Amino acid sequence: MKILSHKFFLNSDSLLQRLFTIIAAFSLIFFLSRPAIAQEPDAHVFTAFLNNVPHTVSETVAPCTPLFARFEHPDPHVTRVRMRYPYNHELFMLFPLRQDIRLTLHEDFMNNGQWSLSDFIAEDENGLRYGEMTLTFQPLDPEGKWACESYPDS
């Protein structure tokens, strides 16, 4: 195979064509090596309601307890939300969409005065990702110097 021989570089007529072929091949390899993610521009937006307060971006939150959550996504392919454990991201919990659930894991951390964070990943049944956000849960103030952000059913 003489693709990289000196004749390859001397033939100016096909040099440009071969260069484009190489670039196209590398582009295809790069594209195929990317992790699976939804391709629609609005598909990455989903909403986590914590005590009925919507959150759509990664942020620090300080909801009151008990802590209820509901997840919604506009794409009909999304069926669940994967929540990674705070201190072991290899472990996770799966939650259905449009159902109220109680996040006792983060509630326990907050009640014990500890910070916790989890990635919330919207996905379909095959594990294809349709967006994610990281929520950092601030512990409750034991002295009551500041109020929590949202009470249940507020």
C-alpha angles and dihedrals in degrees: 000000000000100000093124098036122120089259089063091063096040097055100086095179095065098025093090092046092051091046091055090047091053092047091049091050093051091046091052092048091049092048093049092048093058117104118259112272133154113269101211112104094227095041093091094065116095133151131233112197112204109191086341094305111123122232121185103164137049109277148134114272134190107192122171122249138286086056116212124181138189126183127209133180130180095220112089091212092067110094105162148014122233114213116197117217114256100241101020112046092185088072122068146168126223121221128188122237124257095015127112112241133173118240097211092160093065091034090060092050091049093048090050092054095252131133116233136178137192137184112233111205123190110214145159127239091277094054095254107155121234099179140314143210135192117227119195112203115214116215119250116262107249092200095048095236091141131025126238117252104242137013122213111275091013 
